[in-house]
Each structure stands twice: as structure tokens, then as C-alpha cells.
């Protein structure tokens, strides 16, 4: 990768970073800097290394991400075993020590914040594929013509764009705490229009629904 700009996430067993820094608790012990990402604080520290000349090595600590991973971890344990036995606590402590920690090696001429943001942008691609498979439940019978497959792929692509545009609006307006995209689409599907006295009018638009669309910045117009 000589001569190329890159961001490479390193595994937790990397020897480039000490065990102390790979533990989430390090952000309270090490002199870390911070920046804001999606309204939450990300702490980070630069680690000196000589193995990869011209590259920067950063360790990032995300408290909200750690909380999310911890909750899911314990849910899986409870579903499997019911409770965490005392003899398992040492293993649990070791397993969760690195939750919320990201280690990035980069050759980019960019700030630590920009490197982190560029890396996180990759997850938008992963989320789109996950949405495609698990949320929108798109499936395709491949025993059809190539032209049909092209049309279906185009429809799927548009659906993904619409889905993520709505989701971005929910996040930016904090409505994500109350609604998800499925809720919005279901509620929107109840809105109809009818023609009376030669004019089209929107029907089934309740006041709460109107307020929700107003917050999202959308407008409803009749289709002649």
C-alpha cells in the first residue's frame, strides 16, 4: 500500500497498541483530546509507532457505542444462561474491556476527527446492505429475464435511497427516539386523496401526522 492513502482498522490483538490503551477505561487515565460526533463526545489519543513510516495511529473511545455493545452483550448472555454466574465475571470483564474502542491506522493527511468521520462513513454502506436484506426484505427470483432484473435492481436502489433519506431526517430532528422508517411509511400509507367539487383534497391527515411531516420538513401535495 506504499504511496496510497488509506484508513485501516486494526484488530484488538494488535501489538502496535499497548493493552492498557486498548481498554476503554484508558480514556480516563490518558491525556485524551475529544471532538463531537453525532452529538456525542469521542475521545482519542495518538500512539507513536515506527513500523509504518508516514502513518498515524489513533485510538478512539466512544462511550455511547460501548453502552450499546454492553447492553447487547448482556442480553445475549441472559437469553442463553439467564444470569451471569460469578465464575463468568472474569471472562465477561475481559470480553468487554475493549468495547467502544476503535484503533485506526491511516496515511491520510487529515485531522484525527476527519479520519474517524471518513472511517465511519463506510458503515453507511454496510447499513444499506443490512437494510436491503433484513428491513426491506427484498428478494429476487433470478429465473427471469435480464431486463426484469435490471428494473428490479433499479427499484431496490431507489427504495434504499428513500429509506436512508427518511432515516437521516429522523436522526437530525431527534424523531428517531420515537419513530423509525417503518412507522413513517405505515402512517404515510394511510393518507389518501379524493376529488370533490372538481378539486382534489388530502384525506386522513390527522393533526399529529401533519405535525410530524412538518418537523421532517416534508410537504403533502395532491396528485391530479
NUVOTOR-573904 format. One record per residue (C-alpha): residue number from 1; residue in one letter; chain; x, y, z. Coordinates in steps of 0.25 Angstrom, whole numbers, plus 5000, padded with zeros to 4 digits. Layout:
// residues N
@seq NUM type A mol A x X y Y z Z .
...
//
This chain:
// residues 224
@seq 1 type X mol A x 5000 y 5000 z 5000 .
@seq 2 type X mol A x 5012 y 5009 z 4998 .
@seq 3 type X mol A x 5008 y 5022 z 4992 .
@seq 4 type X mol A x 4993 y 5020 z 4995 .
@seq 5 type X mol A x 4984 y 5028 z 5005 .
@seq 6 type X mol A x 4977 y 5018 z 5014 .
@seq 7 type X mol A x 4969 y 5016 z 5027 .
@seq 8 type X mol A x 4971 y 5003 z 5033 .
@seq 9 type X mol A x 4964 y 4998 z 5045 .
@seq 10 type X mol A x 4973 y 4989 z 5054 .
@seq 11 type X mol A x 4969 y 4977 z 5062 .
@seq 12 type X mol A x 4968 y 4978 z 5077 .
@seq 13 type X mol A x 4980 y 4968 z 5077 .
@seq 14 type X mol A x 4990 y 4977 z 5070 .
@seq 15 type X mol A x 5003 y 4979 z 5076 .
@seq 16 type X mol A x 5004 y 4993 z 5072 .
@seq 17 type X mol A x 4996 y 4998 z 5083 .
@seq 18 type X mol A x 4998 y 4994 z 5098 .
@seq 19 type X mol A x 4988 y 4986 z 5105 .
@seq 20 type X mol A x 4985 y 4998 z 5115 .
@seq 21 type X mol A x 4981 y 5007 z 5103 .
@seq 22 type X mol A x 4973 y 4996 z 5097 .
@seq 23 type X mol A x 4964 y 4996 z 5109 .
@seq 24 type X mol A x 4952 y 5006 z 5109 .
@seq 25 type X mol A x 4956 y 5011 z 5123 .
@seq 26 type X mol A x 4969 y 5017 z 5117 .
@seq 27 type X mol A x 4961 y 5029 z 5113 .
@seq 28 type X mol A x 4960 y 5034 z 5127 .
@seq 29 type X mol A x 4975 y 5031 z 5130 .
@seq 30 type X mol A x 4982 y 5036 z 5118 .
@seq 31 type X mol A x 4982 y 5051 z 5114 .
@seq 32 type X mol A x 4972 y 5050 z 5102 .
@seq 33 type X mol A x 4966 y 5060 z 5093 .
@seq 34 type X mol A x 4952 y 5060 z 5088 .
@seq 35 type X mol A x 4942 y 5064 z 5077 .
@seq 36 type X mol A x 4927 y 5063 z 5075 .
@seq 37 type X mol A x 4921 y 5052 z 5066 .
@seq 38 type X mol A x 4906 y 5051 z 5065 .
@seq 39 type X mol A x 4904 y 5059 z 5078 .
@seq 40 type X mol A x 4913 y 5050 z 5086 .
@seq 41 type X mol A x 4927 y 5052 z 5090 .
@seq 42 type X mol A x 4938 y 5043 z 5084 .
@seq 43 type X mol A x 4951 y 5043 z 5092 .
@seq 44 type X mol A x 4964 y 5040 z 5085 .
@seq 45 type X mol A x 4979 y 5039 z 5087 .
@seq 46 type X mol A x 4991 y 5037 z 5077 .
@seq 47 type X mol A x 5000 y 5026 z 5078 .
@seq 48 type X mol A x 5014 y 5026 z 5074 .
@seq 49 type X mol A x 5019 y 5015 z 5064 .
@seq 50 type X mol A x 5031 y 5013 z 5055 .
@seq 51 type X mol A x 5027 y 5000 z 5048 .
@seq 52 type X mol A x 5019 y 5008 z 5037 .
@seq 53 type X mol A x 5026 y 5021 z 5033 .
@seq 54 type X mol A x 5017 y 5032 z 5029 .
@seq 55 type X mol A x 5005 y 5027 z 5036 .
@seq 56 type X mol A x 4998 y 5032 z 5048 .
@seq 57 type X mol A x 4992 y 5022 z 5059 .
@seq 58 type X mol A x 4980 y 5027 z 5067 .
@seq 59 type X mol A x 4971 y 5020 z 5078 .
@seq 60 type X mol A x 4957 y 5025 z 5079 .
@seq 61 type X mol A x 4948 y 5023 z 5091 .
@seq 62 type X mol A x 4932 y 5024 z 5089 .
@seq 63 type X mol A x 4924 y 5024 z 5102 .
@seq 64 type X mol A x 4911 y 5022 z 5095 .
@seq 65 type X mol A x 4916 y 5011 z 5086 .
@seq 66 type X mol A x 4921 y 5004 z 5098 .
@seq 67 type X mol A x 4908 y 5005 z 5105 .
@seq 68 type X mol A x 4901 y 4999 z 5093 .
@seq 69 type X mol A x 4910 y 4988 z 5091 .
@seq 70 type X mol A x 4910 y 4985 z 5106 .
@seq 71 type X mol A x 4894 y 4984 z 5106 .
@seq 72 type X mol A x 4894 y 4975 z 5094 .
@seq 73 type X mol A x 4905 y 4966 z 5101 .
@seq 74 type X mol A x 4897 y 4964 z 5114 .
@seq 75 type X mol A x 4884 y 4962 z 5106 .
@seq 76 type X mol A x 4891 y 4950 z 5099 .
@seq 77 type X mol A x 4896 y 4944 z 5112 .
@seq 78 type X mol A x 4882 y 4946 z 5119 .
@seq 79 type X mol A x 4875 y 4939 z 5107 .
@seq 80 type X mol A x 4885 y 4928 z 5107 .
@seq 81 type X mol A x 4888 y 4926 z 5122 .
@seq 82 type X mol A x 4878 y 4934 z 5129 .
@seq 83 type X mol A x 4889 y 4941 z 5138 .
@seq 84 type X mol A x 4903 y 4943 z 5139 .
@seq 85 type X mol A x 4910 y 4934 z 5149 .
@seq 86 type X mol A x 4921 y 4939 z 5158 .
@seq 87 type X mol A x 4931 y 4929 z 5151 .
@seq 88 type X mol A x 4928 y 4936 z 5138 .
@seq 89 type X mol A x 4930 y 4950 z 5143 .
@seq 90 type X mol A x 4945 y 4950 z 5140 .
@seq 91 type X mol A x 4943 y 4945 z 5126 .
@seq 92 type X mol A x 4932 y 4956 z 5124 .
@seq 93 type X mol A x 4941 y 4967 z 5129 .
@seq 94 type X mol A x 4952 y 4962 z 5119 .
@seq 95 type X mol A x 4942 y 4961 z 5107 .
@seq 96 type X mol A x 4936 y 4975 z 5109 .
@seq 97 type X mol A x 4949 y 4983 z 5113 .
@seq 98 type X mol A x 4951 y 4987 z 5098 .
@seq 99 type X mol A x 4936 y 4990 z 5095 .
@seq 100 type X mol A x 4935 y 5004 z 5089 .
@seq 101 type X mol A x 4949 y 5005 z 5085 .
@seq 102 type X mol A x 4954 y 5007 z 5071 .
@seq 103 type X mol A x 4968 y 5006 z 5066 .
@seq 104 type X mol A x 4971 y 5013 z 5053 .
@seq 105 type X mol A x 4984 y 5013 z 5045 .
@seq 106 type X mol A x 4984 y 5024 z 5034 .
@seq 107 type X mol A x 4993 y 5030 z 5023 .
@seq 108 type X mol A x 4983 y 5042 z 5021 .
@seq 109 type X mol A x 4988 y 5056 z 5023 .
@seq 110 type X mol A x 4976 y 5059 z 5031 .
@seq 111 type X mol A x 4972 y 5062 z 5046 .
@seq 112 type X mol A x 4968 y 5051 z 5055 .
@seq 113 type X mol A x 4954 y 5055 z 5055 .
@seq 114 type X mol A x 4953 y 5055 z 5039 .
@seq 115 type X mol A x 4960 y 5041 z 5039 .
@seq 116 type X mol A x 4949 y 5036 z 5049 .
@seq 117 type X mol A x 4938 y 5042 z 5041 .
@seq 118 type X mol A x 4943 y 5036 z 5028 .
@seq 119 type X mol A x 4944 y 5023 z 5034 .
@seq 120 type X mol A x 4930 y 5023 z 5040 .
@seq 121 type X mol A x 4925 y 5027 z 5026 .
@seq 122 type X mol A x 4928 y 5013 z 5022 .
@seq 123 type X mol A x 4917 y 5008 z 5031 .
@seq 124 type X mol A x 4907 y 5015 z 5023 .
@seq 125 type X mol A x 4910 y 5005 z 5012 .
@seq 126 type X mol A x 4908 y 4993 z 5022 .
@seq 127 type X mol A x 4896 y 4999 z 5027 .
@seq 128 type X mol A x 4890 y 5000 z 5013 .
@seq 129 type X mol A x 4892 y 4985 z 5011 .
@seq 130 type X mol A x 4887 y 4981 z 5024 .
@seq 131 type X mol A x 4874 y 4990 z 5021 .
@seq 132 type X mol A x 4873 y 4983 z 5008 .
@seq 133 type X mol A x 4873 y 4969 z 5013 .
@seq 134 type X mol A x 4867 y 4970 z 5027 .
@seq 135 type X mol A x 4858 y 4982 z 5027 .
@seq 136 type X mol A x 4852 y 4984 z 5013 .
@seq 137 type X mol A x 4853 y 4969 z 5011 .
@seq 138 type X mol A x 4856 y 4970 z 4996 .
@seq 139 type X mol A x 4857 y 4957 z 4989 .
@seq 140 type X mol A x 4858 y 4953 z 4975 .
@seq 141 type X mol A x 4855 y 4941 z 4966 .
@seq 142 type X mol A x 4867 y 4940 z 4957 .
@seq 143 type X mol A x 4859 y 4931 z 4947 .
@seq 144 type X mol A x 4854 y 4944 z 4940 .
@seq 145 type X mol A x 4859 y 4952 z 4928 .
@seq 146 type X mol A x 4872 y 4961 z 4929 .
@seq 147 type X mol A x 4863 y 4973 z 4926 .
@seq 148 type X mol A x 4854 y 4969 z 4938 .
@seq 149 type X mol A x 4866 y 4968 z 4947 .
@seq 150 type X mol A x 4871 y 4982 z 4943 .
@seq 151 type X mol A x 4857 y 4988 z 4946 .
@seq 152 type X mol A x 4856 y 4981 z 4960 .
@seq 153 type X mol A x 4871 y 4986 z 4963 .
@seq 154 type X mol A x 4867 y 5000 z 4960 .
@seq 155 type X mol A x 4854 y 5000 z 4968 .
@seq 156 type X mol A x 4862 y 4994 z 4980 .
@seq 157 type X mol A x 4873 y 5005 z 4979 .
@seq 158 type X mol A x 4862 y 5016 z 4979 .
@seq 159 type X mol A x 4856 y 5009 z 4991 .
@seq 160 type X mol A x 4869 y 5009 z 4999 .
@seq 161 type X mol A x 4871 y 5024 z 4996 .
@seq 162 type X mol A x 4857 y 5027 z 5000 .
@seq 163 type X mol A x 4859 y 5019 z 5013 .
@seq 164 type X mol A x 4872 y 5025 z 5017 .
@seq 165 type X mol A x 4868 y 5039 z 5014 .
@seq 166 type X mol A x 4856 y 5038 z 5023 .
@seq 167 type X mol A x 4865 y 5031 z 5034 .
@seq 168 type X mol A x 4874 y 5043 z 5033 .
@seq 169 type X mol A x 4863 y 5053 z 5035 .
@seq 170 type X mol A x 4858 y 5045 z 5047 .
@seq 171 type X mol A x 4872 y 5046 z 5053 .
@seq 172 type X mol A x 4874 y 5060 z 5050 .
@seq 173 type X mol A x 4861 y 5064 z 5056 .
@seq 174 type X mol A x 4862 y 5054 z 5068 .
@seq 175 type X mol A x 4849 y 5048 z 5064 .
@seq 176 type X mol A x 4858 y 5035 z 5063 .
@seq 177 type X mol A x 4855 y 5034 z 5078 .
@seq 178 type X mol A x 4840 y 5032 z 5075 .
@seq 179 type X mol A x 4839 y 5027 z 5061 .
@seq 180 type X mol A x 4846 y 5018 z 5051 .
@seq 181 type X mol A x 4845 y 5018 z 5036 .
@seq 182 type X mol A x 4835 y 5007 z 5036 .
@seq 183 type X mol A x 4826 y 5015 z 5045 .
@seq 184 type X mol A x 4827 y 5027 z 5036 .
@seq 185 type X mol A x 4824 y 5019 z 5023 .
@seq 186 type X mol A x 4812 y 5012 z 5030 .
@seq 187 type X mol A x 4806 y 5025 z 5035 .
@seq 188 type X mol A x 4808 y 5031 z 5021 .
@seq 189 type X mol A x 4801 y 5020 z 5014 .
@seq 190 type X mol A x 4788 y 5023 z 5022 .
@seq 191 type X mol A x 4788 y 5037 z 5015 .
@seq 192 type X mol A x 4779 y 5037 z 5003 .
@seq 193 type X mol A x 4773 y 5048 z 4994 .
@seq 194 type X mol A x 4759 y 5050 z 4988 .
@seq 195 type X mol A x 4752 y 5059 z 4978 .
@seq 196 type X mol A x 4741 y 5068 z 4982 .
@seq 197 type X mol A x 4734 y 5079 z 4974 .
@seq 198 type X mol A x 4745 y 5077 z 4963 .
@seq 199 type X mol A x 4757 y 5079 z 4973 .
@seq 200 type X mol A x 4766 y 5068 z 4979 .
@seq 201 type X mol A x 4767 y 5069 z 4994 .
@seq 202 type X mol A x 4776 y 5061 z 5004 .
@seq 203 type X mol A x 4769 y 5052 z 5014 .
@seq 204 type X mol A x 4772 y 5044 z 5026 .
@seq 205 type X mol A x 4783 y 5054 z 5030 .
@seq 206 type X mol A x 4782 y 5056 z 5046 .
@seq 207 type X mol A x 4788 y 5067 z 5053 .
@seq 208 type X mol A x 4799 y 5059 z 5060 .
@seq 209 type X mol A x 4802 y 5053 z 5046 .
@seq 210 type X mol A x 4803 y 5067 z 5040 .
@seq 211 type X mol A x 4812 y 5072 z 5051 .
@seq 212 type X mol A x 4821 y 5060 z 5049 .
@seq 213 type X mol A x 4822 y 5063 z 5034 .
@seq 214 type X mol A x 4825 y 5078 z 5037 .
@seq 215 type X mol A x 4836 y 5074 z 5046 .
@seq 216 type X mol A x 4842 y 5065 z 5036 .
@seq 217 type X mol A x 4842 y 5077 z 5026 .
@seq 218 type X mol A x 4833 y 5070 z 5016 .
@seq 219 type X mol A x 4820 y 5075 z 5009 .
@seq 220 type X mol A x 4808 y 5068 z 5004 .
@seq 221 type X mol A x 4802 y 5071 z 4991 .
@seq 222 type X mol A x 4791 y 5065 z 4983 .
@seq 223 type X mol A x 4793 y 5057 z 4970 .
@seq 224 type X mol A x 4783 y 5061 z 4959 .
//
